[in-house]
């Protein structure tokens, strides 16, 4: 570069002619200068964002190692930009949404902790302070543990609907039971039931462009595409921010959530060699349904600008009639107004364990803080068990996940690989008193990039049901042995360690 400037200074009278006459003289040097400026500028920007050190270091490696391409990747997916229109609509409902949550907290009152472990009280308080929802008592929960029972229950509830059916899914894929849900929604519209669907633009791409969506629209069902993507949008909104929630609300009286997408496992990804997906859903009646409904319509408003009036109509109607005895907290999270919520809450949850901690997740790529919380639990004498599928549909996640197994196994964590299919259930069971269920994986994408939904359930009887379910998973699993694990070829372990560097970006 010094030679370049020396030549210019030595012959100032020929600069303009050289620029016009001999591009080969100056183009390589300008490309070099541009590359340096871009790398330095983006590095300063990445450091200035003050994100977790692992995420910062991963992006610095991408930008510094890959000339120009690294900068392009960062500009496309490096920052959580939701787009100006969506941000304005989110701001428009933000104040009202928090007023509604305050009303919900006032109507719910203080939770009764007299029969609950003292360790859980800080978690309940933190959820209320971070995401705004209080613990809502008086709910009845039904745990549905296989796809036939999930779909049959859902179809029956849609067929019994009198007023509204609201469905939100990351993946909607035609075939089998899903087509029966479509038929039930069309029947509901024929009874003049209001039906609304939100489906993620990436996860539900084929459905949104397919015949079944067209049939639903002709029947009068409103279908909204969540976080649409296009070449033009890539320049002002991050394209891989996805809405990963699974929510159903019927008549503002019944709600479903869990890990099940709107897919029939017999028809979905059968060529990937991972077996059928194994999921759970929770059917809920009681006061917490209002929180589920409000979460649905916050998303609806952000996409359409027309969700506030629906919250106003339903607000205050559900807490009047309790349906059971189970206290529930609804926990929405995502890269909007609550970007760190679920990560903070999961850490509190892991540190609250005193006797046992069981995690089921299909995608296990913990950051350092989550890994340290697991190691700390073992050191406190907690029996920590992690149940993951033996095969997952992402090669990168598979290798990144395995890269932390040896350290966890050496510390005393039990790791079980499920062989009955792709175990897609996402749950955490703490001791015998608490469990969380929802759409959140134990990976960086769920922590920072996806819009997610979870239920925190403070009930020993329901937790016992989930502990029994986990016992069934363990009976179909192979427990990993540290000595055997450490005998695997070094080339595989090297690949896993390299993939681990990308963990913060997965």
Order of alpha helices (4+ residues) and beta strands (2+ residues): alpha-alpha-alpha-alpha-alpha-alpha-alpha-beta-alpha-beta-alpha-beta-alpha-alpha-beta-beta-beta-beta-beta-alpha-alpha-beta-alpha-beta-alpha-beta-alpha-alpha-beta-beta-beta-beta-beta-alpha-beta-alpha-alpha
